[in-house]
Amino acid sequence: MVQYFDRLETRSADERESALQSALPALVAHAKAKSPYFARLLASVDPRDIASRHALAALPVTRKSQLLERQEGHEGQFSQ
């Protein structure tokens, strides 16, 4: 007998997709509220508009190399 941790493990693909799309606006809003970098990057984005894969794909992308550049520019800022 197969046992699952909870019902989330047995959702259909459509249910999973719907749940993920419903969570997107709150995730974008959280990033804007908690991160000065993402607040600037997403300044023109209304989180309520990010509720689909298409809208998510239209958001600006931060490359790993860009993160490294930003971290190097703030090297001493986070040391104790």
PDB file with SEQRES, HELIX, SHEET and CRYST1 records, atoms N, CA, C and O in Angstrom:
SEQRES   1 A   80  MET VAL GLN TYR PHE ASP ARG LEU GLU THR ARG SER ALA          
SEQRES   2 A   80  ASP GLU ARG GLU SER ALA LEU GLN SER ALA LEU PRO ALA          
SEQRES   3 A   80  LEU VAL ALA HIS ALA LYS ALA LYS SER PRO TYR PHE ALA          
SEQRES   4 A   80  ARG LEU LEU ALA SER VAL ASP PRO ARG ASP ILE ALA SER          
SEQRES   5 A   80  ARG HIS ALA LEU ALA ALA LEU PRO VAL THR ARG LYS SER          
SEQRES   6 A   80  GLN LEU LEU GLU ARG GLN GLU GLY HIS GLU GLY GLN PHE          
SEQRES   7 A   80  SER GLN                                                      
HELIX    1 AA1 ARG A    7  THR A   10  5                                   4    
HELIX    2 AA2 ALA A   13  LYS A   34  1                                  22    
HELIX    3 AA3 PRO A   36  LEU A   41  1                                   6    
HELIX    4 AA4 PRO A   47  ASP A   49  5                                   3    
HELIX    5 AA5 ARG A   53  ALA A   57  1                                   5    
HELIX    6 AA6 LYS A   64  GLY A   73  1                                  10    
HELIX    7 AA7 GLU A   75  PHE A   78  5                                   4    
CRYST1    1.000    1.000    1.000  90.00  90.00  90.00 P 1           1          
ATOM      1  N   MET A   1       0.841  -1.189   0.000  1.00  0.00           N  
ATOM      2  CA  MET A   1       0.000   0.000   0.000  1.00  0.00           C  
ATOM      3  C   MET A   1       0.883   1.248   0.000  1.00  0.00           C  
ATOM      4  O   MET A   1       1.770   1.391   0.842  1.00  0.00           O  
ATOM      5  N   VAL A   2       0.636   2.135  -0.938  1.00  0.00           N  
ATOM      6  CA  VAL A   2       1.398   3.372  -1.040  1.00  0.00           C  
ATOM      7  C   VAL A   2       0.817   4.389  -0.078  1.00  0.00           C  
ATOM      8  O   VAL A   2      -0.391   4.627  -0.058  1.00  0.00           O  
ATOM      9  N   GLN A   3       1.690   4.987   0.721  1.00  0.00           N  
ATOM     10  CA  GLN A   3       1.239   6.029   1.648  1.00  0.00           C  
ATOM     11  C   GLN A   3       1.866   7.354   1.221  1.00  0.00           C  
ATOM     12  O   GLN A   3       3.022   7.403   0.801  1.00  0.00           O  
ATOM     13  N   TYR A   4       1.093   8.411   1.333  1.00  0.00           N  
ATOM     14  CA  TYR A   4       1.561   9.730   0.960  1.00  0.00           C  
ATOM     15  C   TYR A   4       1.601  10.613   2.192  1.00  0.00           C  
ATOM     16  O   TYR A   4       0.831  10.433   3.136  1.00  0.00           O  
ATOM     17  N   PHE A   5       2.515  11.570   2.162  1.00  0.00           N  
ATOM     18  CA  PHE A   5       2.664  12.486   3.279  1.00  0.00           C  
ATOM     19  C   PHE A   5       1.389  13.308   3.494  1.00  0.00           C  
ATOM     20  O   PHE A   5       0.900  13.430   4.616  1.00  0.00           O  
ATOM     21  N   ASP A   6       0.867  13.862   2.415  1.00  0.00           N  
ATOM     22  CA  ASP A   6      -0.392  14.618   2.500  1.00  0.00           C  
ATOM     23  C   ASP A   6      -1.036  14.678   1.112  1.00  0.00           C  
ATOM     24  O   ASP A   6      -0.487  14.162   0.139  1.00  0.00           O  
ATOM     25  N   ARG A   7      -2.187  15.304   1.038  1.00  0.00           N  
ATOM     26  CA  ARG A   7      -2.953  15.372  -0.200  1.00  0.00           C  
ATOM     27  C   ARG A   7      -2.225  16.108  -1.320  1.00  0.00           C  
ATOM     28  O   ARG A   7      -2.489  15.852  -2.495  1.00  0.00           O  
ATOM     29  N   LEU A   8      -1.326  17.004  -0.981  1.00  0.00           N  
ATOM     30  CA  LEU A   8      -0.602  17.746  -2.015  1.00  0.00           C  
ATOM     31  C   LEU A   8       0.182  16.823  -2.941  1.00  0.00           C  
ATOM     32  O   LEU A   8       0.398  17.149  -4.108  1.00  0.00           O  
ATOM     33  N   GLU A   9       0.599  15.698  -2.435  1.00  0.00           N  
ATOM     34  CA  GLU A   9       1.365  14.752  -3.241  1.00  0.00           C  
ATOM     35  C   GLU A   9       0.518  14.041  -4.290  1.00  0.00           C  
ATOM     36  O   GLU A   9       1.051  13.506  -5.262  1.00  0.00           O  
ATOM     37  N   THR A  10      -0.768  14.033  -4.102  1.00  0.00           N  
ATOM     38  CA  THR A  10      -1.626  13.278  -5.018  1.00  0.00           C  
ATOM     39  C   THR A  10      -2.487  14.177  -5.905  1.00  0.00           C  
ATOM     40  O   THR A  10      -3.421  13.708  -6.555  1.00  0.00           O  
ATOM     41  N   ARG A  11      -2.168  15.462  -5.926  1.00  0.00           N  
ATOM     42  CA  ARG A  11      -2.933  16.379  -6.780  1.00  0.00           C  
ATOM     43  C   ARG A  11      -2.707  16.073  -8.256  1.00  0.00           C  
ATOM     44  O   ARG A  11      -1.666  15.551  -8.655  1.00  0.00           O  
ATOM     45  N   SER A  12      -3.706  16.413  -9.041  1.00  0.00           N  
ATOM     46  CA  SER A  12      -3.543  16.288 -10.491  1.00  0.00           C  
ATOM     47  C   SER A  12      -2.631  17.417 -10.977  1.00  0.00           C  
ATOM     48  O   SER A  12      -2.390  18.389 -10.261  1.00  0.00           O  
ATOM     49  N   ALA A  13      -2.141  17.272 -12.180  1.00  0.00           N  
ATOM     50  CA  ALA A  13      -1.280  18.308 -12.760  1.00  0.00           C  
ATOM     51  C   ALA A  13      -2.021  19.641 -12.851  1.00  0.00           C  
ATOM     52  O   ALA A  13      -1.430  20.695 -12.617  1.00  0.00           O  
ATOM     53  N   ASP A  14      -3.297  19.602 -13.187  1.00  0.00           N  
ATOM     54  CA  ASP A  14      -4.088  20.834 -13.275  1.00  0.00           C  
ATOM     55  C   ASP A  14      -4.247  21.502 -11.918  1.00  0.00           C  
ATOM     56  O   ASP A  14      -4.158  22.725 -11.811  1.00  0.00           O  
ATOM     57  N   GLU A  15      -4.482  20.703 -10.880  1.00  0.00           N  
ATOM     58  CA  GLU A  15      -4.604  21.272  -9.528  1.00  0.00           C  
ATOM     59  C   GLU A  15      -3.287  21.897  -9.086  1.00  0.00           C  
ATOM     60  O   GLU A  15      -3.273  22.977  -8.495  1.00  0.00           O  
ATOM     61  N   ARG A  16      -2.188  21.220  -9.372  1.00  0.00           N  
ATOM     62  CA  ARG A  16      -0.869  21.726  -8.995  1.00  0.00           C  
ATOM     63  C   ARG A  16      -0.577  23.037  -9.724  1.00  0.00           C  
ATOM     64  O   ARG A  16      -0.114  24.001  -9.115  1.00  0.00           O  
ATOM     65  N   GLU A  17      -0.845  23.068 -11.004  1.00  0.00           N  
ATOM     66  CA  GLU A  17      -0.623  24.278 -11.802  1.00  0.00           C  
ATOM     67  C   GLU A  17      -1.470  25.440 -11.290  1.00  0.00           C  
ATOM     68  O   GLU A  17      -0.979  26.563 -11.174  1.00  0.00           O  
ATOM     69  N   SER A  18      -2.712  25.181 -10.991  1.00  0.00           N  
ATOM     70  CA  SER A  18      -3.601  26.221 -10.473  1.00  0.00           C  
ATOM     71  C   SER A  18      -3.093  26.769  -9.138  1.00  0.00           C  
ATOM     72  O   SER A  18      -3.107  27.981  -8.918  1.00  0.00           O  
ATOM     73  N   ALA A  19      -2.651  25.894  -8.262  1.00  0.00           N  
ATOM     74  CA  ALA A  19      -2.130  26.320  -6.959  1.00  0.00           C  
ATOM     75  C   ALA A  19      -0.872  27.169  -7.123  1.00  0.00           C  
ATOM     76  O   ALA A  19      -0.706  28.180  -6.440  1.00  0.00           O  
ATOM     77  N   LEU A  20       0.002  26.760  -8.022  1.00  0.00           N  
ATOM     78  CA  LEU A  20       1.228  27.522  -8.253  1.00  0.00           C  
ATOM     79  C   LEU A  20       0.922  28.902  -8.822  1.00  0.00           C  
ATOM     80  O   LEU A  20       1.509  29.896  -8.395  1.00  0.00           O  
ATOM     81  N   GLN A  21       0.013  28.966  -9.776  1.00  0.00           N  
ATOM     82  CA  GLN A  21      -0.355  30.255 -10.366  1.00  0.00           C  
ATOM     83  C   GLN A  21      -1.026  31.160  -9.335  1.00  0.00           C  
ATOM     84  O   GLN A  21      -0.824  32.375  -9.355  1.00  0.00           O  
ATOM     85  N   SER A  22      -1.809  30.590  -8.449  1.00  0.00           N  
ATOM     86  CA  SER A  22      -2.465  31.380  -7.402  1.00  0.00           C  
ATOM     87  C   SER A  22      -1.455  31.949  -6.416  1.00  0.00           C  
ATOM     88  O   SER A  22      -1.678  33.016  -5.844  1.00  0.00           O  
ATOM     89  N   ALA A  23      -0.349  31.246  -6.215  1.00  0.00           N  
ATOM     90  CA  ALA A  23       0.672  31.684  -5.253  1.00  0.00           C  
ATOM     91  C   ALA A  23       1.616  32.742  -5.827  1.00  0.00           C  
ATOM     92  O   ALA A  23       2.258  33.463  -5.064  1.00  0.00           O  
ATOM     93  N   LEU A  24       1.710  32.849  -7.133  1.00  0.00           N  
ATOM     94  CA  LEU A  24       2.667  33.760  -7.754  1.00  0.00           C  
ATOM     95  C   LEU A  24       2.540  35.214  -7.298  1.00  0.00           C  
ATOM     96  O   LEU A  24       3.555  35.806  -6.932  1.00  0.00           O  
ATOM     97  N   PRO A  25       1.363  35.817  -7.300  1.00  0.00           N  
ATOM     98  CA  PRO A  25       1.280  37.224  -6.897  1.00  0.00           C  
ATOM     99  C   PRO A  25       1.831  37.479  -5.492  1.00  0.00           C  
ATOM    100  O   PRO A  25       2.527  38.470  -5.275  1.00  0.00           O  
ATOM    101  N   ALA A  26       1.534  36.613  -4.557  1.00  0.00           N  
ATOM    102  CA  ALA A  26       2.035  36.795  -3.187  1.00  0.00           C  
ATOM    103  C   ALA A  26       3.551  36.640  -3.123  1.00  0.00           C  
ATOM    104  O   ALA A  26       4.208  37.341  -2.354  1.00  0.00           O  
ATOM    105  N   LEU A  27       4.112  35.737  -3.916  1.00  0.00           N  
ATOM    106  CA  LEU A  27       5.562  35.551  -3.930  1.00  0.00           C  
ATOM    107  C   LEU A  27       6.271  36.780  -4.498  1.00  0.00           C  
ATOM    108  O   LEU A  27       7.302  37.203  -3.975  1.00  0.00           O  
ATOM    109  N   VAL A  28       5.724  37.344  -5.557  1.00  0.00           N  
ATOM    110  CA  VAL A  28       6.312  38.551  -6.144  1.00  0.00           C  
ATOM    111  C   VAL A  28       6.182  39.721  -5.169  1.00  0.00           C  
ATOM    112  O   VAL A  28       7.122  40.499  -5.008  1.00  0.00           O  
ATOM    113  N   ALA A  29       5.043  39.849  -4.529  1.00  0.00           N  
ATOM    114  CA  ALA A  29       4.846  40.921  -3.547  1.00  0.00           C  
ATOM    115  C   ALA A  29       5.824  40.767  -2.385  1.00  0.00           C  
ATOM    116  O   ALA A  29       6.379  41.758  -1.910  1.00  0.00           O  
ATOM    117  N   HIS A  30       6.038  39.551  -1.932  1.00  0.00           N  
ATOM    118  CA  HIS A  30       6.979  39.297  -0.837  1.00  0.00           C  
ATOM    119  C   HIS A  30       8.398  39.706  -1.246  1.00  0.00           C  
ATOM    120  O   HIS A  30       9.104  40.357  -0.476  1.00  0.00           O  
ATOM    121  N   ALA A  31       8.807  39.329  -2.437  1.00  0.00           N  
ATOM    122  CA  ALA A  31      10.148  39.687  -2.913  1.00  0.00           C  
ATOM    123  C   ALA A  31      10.315  41.204  -2.960  1.00  0.00           C  
ATOM    124  O   ALA A  31      11.351  41.730  -2.555  1.00  0.00           O  
ATOM    125  N   LYS A  32       9.302  41.900  -3.449  1.00  0.00           N  
ATOM    126  CA  LYS A  32       9.375  43.362  -3.516  1.00  0.00           C  
ATOM    127  C   LYS A  32       9.417  43.993  -2.130  1.00  0.00           C  
ATOM    128  O   LYS A  32      10.113  44.986  -1.918  1.00  0.00           O  
ATOM    129  N   ALA A  33       8.682  43.426  -1.196  1.00  0.00           N  
ATOM    130  CA  ALA A  33       8.598  43.999   0.147  1.00  0.00           C  
ATOM    131  C   ALA A  33       9.829  43.711   0.995  1.00  0.00           C  
ATOM    132  O   ALA A  33      10.180  44.514   1.859  1.00  0.00           O  
ATOM    133  N   LYS A  34      10.484  42.595   0.767  1.00  0.00           N  
ATOM    134  CA  LYS A  34      11.564  42.160   1.653  1.00  0.00           C  
ATOM    135  C   LYS A  34      12.969  42.356   1.086  1.00  0.00           C  
ATOM    136  O   LYS A  34      13.946  42.192   1.818  1.00  0.00           O  
ATOM    137  N   SER A  35      13.097  42.695  -0.173  1.00  0.00           N  
ATOM    138  CA  SER A  35      14.409  42.812  -0.794  1.00  0.00           C  
ATOM    139  C   SER A  35      14.534  44.142  -1.525  1.00  0.00           C  
ATOM    140  O   SER A  35      13.811  44.380  -2.492  1.00  0.00           O  
ATOM    141  N   PRO A  36      15.436  45.012  -1.082  1.00  0.00           N  
ATOM    142  CA  PRO A  36      15.623  46.273  -1.799  1.00  0.00           C  
ATOM    143  C   PRO A  36      15.989  46.057  -3.270  1.00  0.00           C  
ATOM    144  O   PRO A  36      15.565  46.817  -4.140  1.00  0.00           O  
ATOM    145  N   TYR A  37      16.775  45.020  -3.537  1.00  0.00           N  
ATOM    146  CA  TYR A  37      17.153  44.747  -4.928  1.00  0.00           C  
ATOM    147  C   TYR A  37      15.919  44.434  -5.768  1.00  0.00           C  
ATOM    148  O   TYR A  37      15.732  45.020  -6.834  1.00  0.00           O  
ATOM    149  N   PHE A  38      15.078  43.519  -5.301  1.00  0.00           N  
ATOM    150  CA  PHE A  38      13.896  43.158  -6.073  1.00  0.00           C  
ATOM    151  C   PHE A  38      12.859  44.280  -6.067  1.00  0.00           C  
ATOM    152  O   PHE A  38      12.075  44.392  -7.010  1.00  0.00           O  
ATOM    153  N   ALA A  39      12.838  45.100  -5.039  1.00  0.00           N  
ATOM    154  CA  ALA A  39      11.937  46.261  -5.042  1.00  0.00           C  
ATOM    155  C   ALA A  39      12.299  47.183  -6.208  1.00  0.00           C  
ATOM    156  O   ALA A  39      11.419  47.694  -6.901  1.00  0.00           O  
ATOM    157  N   ARG A  40      13.609  47.392  -6.421  1.00  0.00           N  
ATOM    158  CA  ARG A  40      14.043  48.226  -7.553  1.00  0.00           C  
ATOM    159  C   ARG A  40      13.806  47.512  -8.883  1.00  0.00           C  
ATOM    160  O   ARG A  40      13.277  48.099  -9.827  1.00  0.00           O  
ATOM    161  N   LEU A  41      14.202  46.249  -8.946  1.00  0.00           N  
ATOM    162  CA  LEU A  41      14.094  45.495 -10.190  1.00  0.00           C  
ATOM    163  C   LEU A  41      12.642  45.374 -10.660  1.00  0.00           C  
ATOM    164  O   LEU A  41      12.361  45.441 -11.856  1.00  0.00           O  
ATOM    165  N   LEU A  42      11.734  45.198  -9.714  1.00  0.00           N  
ATOM    166  CA  LEU A  42      10.327  44.970 -10.040  1.00  0.00           C  
ATOM    167  C   LEU A  42       9.455  46.196  -9.747  1.00  0.00           C  
ATOM    168  O   LEU A  42       8.245  46.070  -9.559  1.00  0.00           O  
ATOM    169  N   ALA A  43      10.068  47.368  -9.709  1.00  0.00           N  
ATOM    170  CA  ALA A  43       9.339  48.593  -9.352  1.00  0.00           C  
ATOM    171  C   ALA A  43       8.105  48.825 -10.215  1.00  0.00           C  
ATOM    172  O   ALA A  43       7.082  49.298  -9.722  1.00  0.00           O  
ATOM    173  N   SER A  44       8.195  48.501 -11.481  1.00  0.00           N  
ATOM    174  CA  SER A  44       7.068  48.762 -12.379  1.00  0.00           C  
ATOM    175  C   SER A  44       6.104  47.578 -12.487  1.00  0.00           C  
ATOM    176  O   SER A  44       5.166  47.609 -13.283  1.00  0.00           O  
ATOM    177  N   VAL A  45       6.337  46.540 -11.690  1.00  0.00           N  
ATOM    178  CA  VAL A  45       5.519  45.326 -11.751  1.00  0.00           C  
ATOM    179  C   VAL A  45       4.452  45.352 -10.662  1.00  0.00           C  
ATOM    180  O   VAL A  45       4.760  45.568  -9.490  1.00  0.00           O  
ATOM    181  N   ASP A  46       3.222  45.135 -11.041  1.00  0.00           N  
ATOM    182  CA  ASP A  46       2.142  44.965 -10.067  1.00  0.00           C  
ATOM    183  C   ASP A  46       2.029  43.465  -9.802  1.00  0.00           C  
ATOM    184  O   ASP A  46       1.672  42.708 -10.705  1.00  0.00           O  
ATOM    185  N   PRO A  47       2.328  43.023  -8.573  1.00  0.00           N  
ATOM    186  CA  PRO A  47       2.295  41.592  -8.283  1.00  0.00           C  
ATOM    187  C   PRO A  47       0.979  40.912  -8.659  1.00  0.00           C  
ATOM    188  O   PRO A  47       0.967  39.732  -9.009  1.00  0.00           O  
ATOM    189  N   ARG A  48      -0.119  41.646  -8.587  1.00  0.00           N  
ATOM    190  CA  ARG A  48      -1.426  41.061  -8.927  1.00  0.00           C  
ATOM    191  C   ARG A  48      -1.508  40.640 -10.386  1.00  0.00           C  
ATOM    192  O   ARG A  48      -2.348  39.819 -10.756  1.00  0.00           O  
ATOM    193  N   ASP A  49      -0.629  41.209 -11.221  1.00  0.00           N  
ATOM    194  CA  ASP A  49      -0.628  40.875 -12.641  1.00  0.00           C  
ATOM    195  C   ASP A  49       0.179  39.610 -12.956  1.00  0.00           C  
ATOM    196  O   ASP A  49       0.143  39.117 -14.083  1.00  0.00           O  
ATOM    197  N   ILE A  50       0.900  39.089 -11.974  1.00  0.00           N  
ATOM    198  CA  ILE A  50       1.755  37.920 -12.197  1.00  0.00           C  
ATOM    199  C   ILE A  50       1.020  36.683 -11.694  1.00  0.00           C  
ATOM    200  O   ILE A  50       1.237  36.221 -10.574  1.00  0.00           O  
ATOM    201  N   ALA A  51       0.159  36.168 -12.536  1.00  0.00           N  
ATOM    202  CA  ALA A  51      -0.673  35.023 -12.150  1.00  0.00           C  
ATOM    203  C   ALA A  51      -0.707  33.942 -13.226  1.00  0.00           C  
ATOM    204  O   ALA A  51      -1.643  33.146 -13.294  1.00  0.00           O  
ATOM    205  N   SER A  52       0.327  33.926 -14.064  1.00  0.00           N  
ATOM    206  CA  SER A  52       0.387  32.904 -15.105  1.00  0.00           C  
ATOM    207  C   SER A  52       1.848  32.667 -15.474  1.00  0.00           C  
ATOM    208  O   SER A  52       2.721  33.469 -15.142  1.00  0.00           O  
ATOM    209  N   ARG A  53       2.098  31.576 -16.152  1.00  0.00           N  
ATOM    210  CA  ARG A  53       3.459  31.294 -16.630  1.00  0.00           C  
ATOM    211  C   ARG A  53       3.915  32.375 -17.603  1.00  0.00           C  
ATOM    212  O   ARG A  53       5.078  32.778 -17.597  1.00  0.00           O  
ATOM    213  N   HIS A  54       2.998  32.835 -18.430  1.00  0.00           N  
ATOM    214  CA  HIS A  54       3.335  33.875 -19.415  1.00  0.00           C  
ATOM    215  C   HIS A  54       3.783  35.154 -18.700  1.00  0.00           C  
ATOM    216  O   HIS A  54       4.794  35.749 -19.072  1.00  0.00           O  
ATOM    217  N   ALA A  55       3.039  35.575 -17.683  1.00  0.00           N  
ATOM    218  CA  ALA A  55       3.400  36.788 -16.935  1.00  0.00           C  
ATOM    219  C   ALA A  55       4.721  36.587 -16.184  1.00  0.00           C  
ATOM    220  O   ALA A  55       5.543  37.501 -16.121  1.00  0.00           O  
ATOM    221  N   LEU A  56       4.923  35.420 -15.629  1.00  0.00           N  
ATOM    222  CA  LEU A  56       6.169  35.118 -14.923  1.00  0.00           C  
ATOM    223  C   LEU A  56       7.353  35.193 -15.883  1.00  0.00           C  
ATOM    224  O   LEU A  56       8.406  35.727 -15.534  1.00  0.00           O  
ATOM    225  N   ALA A  57       7.183  34.665 -17.077  1.00  0.00           N  
ATOM    226  CA  ALA A  57       8.260  34.672 -18.065  1.00  0.00           C  
ATOM    227  C   ALA A  57       8.622  36.081 -18.528  1.00  0.00           C  
ATOM    228  O   ALA A  57       9.724  36.301 -19.030  1.00  0.00           O  
ATOM    229  N   ALA A  58       7.712  37.030 -18.366  1.00  0.00           N  
ATOM    230  CA  ALA A  58       7.968  38.411 -18.789  1.00  0.00           C  
ATOM    231  C   ALA A  58       8.745  39.213 -17.748  1.00  0.00           C  
ATOM    232  O   ALA A  58       9.192  40.323 -18.038  1.00  0.00           O  
ATOM    233  N   LEU A  59       8.912  38.671 -16.547  1.00  0.00           N  
ATOM    234  CA  LEU A  59       9.659  39.387 -15.507  1.00  0.00           C  
ATOM    235  C   LEU A  59      11.141  39.442 -15.865  1.00  0.00           C  
ATOM    236  O   LEU A  59      11.651  38.549 -16.541  1.00  0.00           O  
ATOM    237  N   PRO A  60      11.831  40.485 -15.414  1.00  0.00           N  
ATOM    238  CA  PRO A  60      13.262  40.553 -15.681  1.00  0.00           C  
ATOM    239  C   PRO A  60      14.001  39.414 -14.973  1.00  0.00           C  
ATOM    240  O   PRO A  60      13.606  38.971 -13.895  1.00  0.00           O  
ATOM    241  N   VAL A  61      15.064  38.962 -15.598  1.00  0.00           N  
ATOM    242  CA  VAL A  61      15.857  37.861 -15.064  1.00  0.00           C  
ATOM    243  C   VAL A  61      17.153  38.416 -14.497  1.00  0.00           C  
ATOM    244  O   VAL A  61      17.771  39.291 -15.104  1.00  0.00           O  
ATOM    245  N   THR A  62      17.564  37.923 -13.353  1.00  0.00           N  
ATOM    246  CA  THR A  62      18.855  38.275 -12.776  1.00  0.00           C  
ATOM    247  C   THR A  62      19.793  37.102 -12.999  1.00  0.00           C  
ATOM    248  O   THR A  62      19.538  35.991 -12.534  1.00  0.00           O  
ATOM    249  N   ARG A  63      20.855  37.351 -13.696  1.00  0.00           N  
ATOM    250  CA  ARG A  63      21.841  36.309 -13.982  1.00  0.00           C  
ATOM    251  C   ARG A  63      22.800  36.147 -12.800  1.00  0.00           C  
ATOM    252  O   ARG A  63      23.011  37.084 -12.030  1.00  0.00           O  
ATOM    253  N   LYS A  64      23.369  34.968 -12.666  1.00  0.00           N  
ATOM    254  CA  LYS A  64      24.315  34.695 -11.589  1.00  0.00           C  
ATOM    255  C   LYS A  64      25.473  35.694 -11.617  1.00  0.00           C  
ATOM    256  O   LYS A  64      25.911  36.165 -10.567  1.00  0.00           O  
ATOM    257  N   SER A  65      25.960  36.011 -12.794  1.00  0.00           N  
ATOM    258  CA  SER A  65      27.074  36.966 -12.908  1.00  0.00           C  
ATOM    259  C   SER A  65      26.677  38.343 -12.372  1.00  0.00           C  
ATOM    260  O   SER A  65      27.506  39.050 -11.798  1.00  0.00           O  
ATOM    261  N   GLN A  66      25.419  38.719 -12.557  1.00  0.00           N  
ATOM    262  CA  GLN A  66      24.947  39.998 -12.035  1.00  0.00           C  
ATOM    263  C   GLN A  66      24.906  39.978 -10.510  1.00  0.00           C  
ATOM    264  O   GLN A  66      25.226  40.975  -9.863  1.00  0.00           O  
ATOM    265  N   LEU A  67      24.515  38.848  -9.942  1.00  0.00           N  
ATOM    266  CA  LEU A  67      24.502  38.734  -8.483  1.00  0.00           C  
ATOM    267  C   LEU A  67      25.911  38.866  -7.923  1.00  0.00           C  
ATOM    268  O   LEU A  67      26.125  39.552  -6.924  1.00  0.00           O  
ATOM    269  N   LEU A  68      26.863  38.215  -8.563  1.00  0.00           N  
ATOM    270  CA  LEU A  68      28.245  38.294  -8.114  1.00  0.00           C  
ATOM    271  C   LEU A  68      28.762  39.730  -8.169  1.00  0.00           C  
ATOM    272  O   LEU A  68      29.437  40.181  -7.243  1.00  0.00           O  
ATOM    273  N   GLU A  69      28.452  40.445  -9.239  1.00  0.00           N  
ATOM    274  CA  GLU A  69      28.860  41.844  -9.363  1.00  0.00           C  
ATOM    275  C   GLU A  69      28.266  42.687  -8.242  1.00  0.00           C  
ATOM    276  O   GLU A  69      28.958  43.516  -7.651  1.00  0.00           O  
ATOM    277  N   ARG A  70      26.993  42.478  -7.950  1.00  0.00           N  
ATOM    278  CA  ARG A  70      26.333  43.248  -6.890  1.00  0.00           C  
ATOM    279  C   ARG A  70      26.936  42.923  -5.531  1.00  0.00           C  
ATOM    280  O   ARG A  70      27.128  43.820  -4.711  1.00  0.00           O  
ATOM    281  N   GLN A  71      27.235  41.658  -5.282  1.00  0.00           N  
ATOM    282  CA  GLN A  71      27.819  41.268  -4.003  1.00  0.00           C  
ATOM    283  C   GLN A  71      29.213  41.853  -3.835  1.00  0.00           C  
ATOM    284  O   GLN A  71      29.570  42.296  -2.744  1.00  0.00           O  
ATOM    285  N   GLU A  72      29.996  41.860  -4.891  1.00  0.00           N  
ATOM    286  CA  GLU A  72      31.335  42.432  -4.821  1.00  0.00           C  
ATOM    287  C   GLU A  72      31.274  43.926  -4.535  1.00  0.00           C  
ATOM    288  O   GLU A  72      32.156  44.465  -3.865  1.00  0.00           O  
ATOM    289  N   GLY A  73      30.260  44.587  -5.028  1.00  0.00           N  
ATOM    290  CA  GLY A  73      30.098  46.017  -4.794  1.00  0.00           C  
ATOM    291  C   GLY A  73      29.698  46.355  -3.370  1.00  0.00           C  
ATOM    292  O   GLY A  73      29.818  47.507  -2.952  1.00  0.00           O  
ATOM    293  N   HIS A  74      29.223  45.368  -2.615  1.00  0.00           N  
ATOM    294  CA  HIS A  74      28.771  45.590  -1.235  1.00  0.00           C  
ATOM    295  C   HIS A  74      29.553  44.723  -0.261  1.00  0.00           C  
ATOM    296  O   HIS A  74      29.024  44.318   0.774  1.00  0.00           O  
ATOM    297  N   GLU A  75      30.816  44.434  -0.585  1.00  0.00           N  
ATOM    298  CA  GLU A  75      31.592  43.456   0.160  1.00  0.00           C  
ATOM    299  C   GLU A  75      31.630  43.694   1.663  1.00  0.00           C  
ATOM    300  O   GLU A  75      31.330  42.773   2.422  1.00  0.00           O  
ATOM    301  N   GLY A  76      31.980  44.868   2.118  1.00  0.00           N  
ATOM    302  CA  GLY A  76      32.116  45.107   3.554  1.00  0.00           C  
ATOM    303  C   GLY A  76      30.809  45.404   4.268  1.00  0.00           C  
ATOM    304  O   GLY A  76      30.775  45.450   5.497  1.00  0.00           O  
ATOM    305  N   GLN A  77      29.763  45.601   3.539  1.00  0.00           N  
ATOM    306  CA  GLN A  77      28.487  46.021   4.118  1.00  0.00           C  
ATOM    307  C   GLN A  77      27.885  44.974   5.044  1.00  0.00           C  
ATOM    308  O   GLN A  77      27.196  45.333   5.998  1.00  0.00           O  
ATOM    309  N   PHE A  78      28.125  43.694   4.791  1.00  0.00           N  
ATOM    310  CA  PHE A  78      27.462  42.646   5.553  1.00  0.00           C  
ATOM    311  C   PHE A  78      28.353  41.984   6.580  1.00  0.00           C  
ATOM    312  O   PHE A  78      27.897  41.095   7.299  1.00  0.00           O  
ATOM    313  N   SER A  79      29.602  42.386   6.672  1.00  0.00           N  
ATOM    314  CA  SER A  79      30.482  41.761   7.667  1.00  0.00           C  
ATOM    315  C   SER A  79      30.204  42.329   9.048  1.00  0.00           C  
ATOM    316  O   SER A  79      29.727  43.454   9.192  1.00  0.00           O  
ATOM    317  N   GLN A  80      30.515  41.523  10.067  1.00  0.00           N  
ATOM    318  CA  GLN A  80      30.237  41.970  11.449  1.00  0.00           C  
ATOM    319  C   GLN A  80      31.473  42.373  12.172  1.00  0.00           C  
ATOM    320  O   GLN A  80      31.406  42.770  13.336  1.00  0.00           O  
TER     321      GLN A  80                                                      
END                                                                             
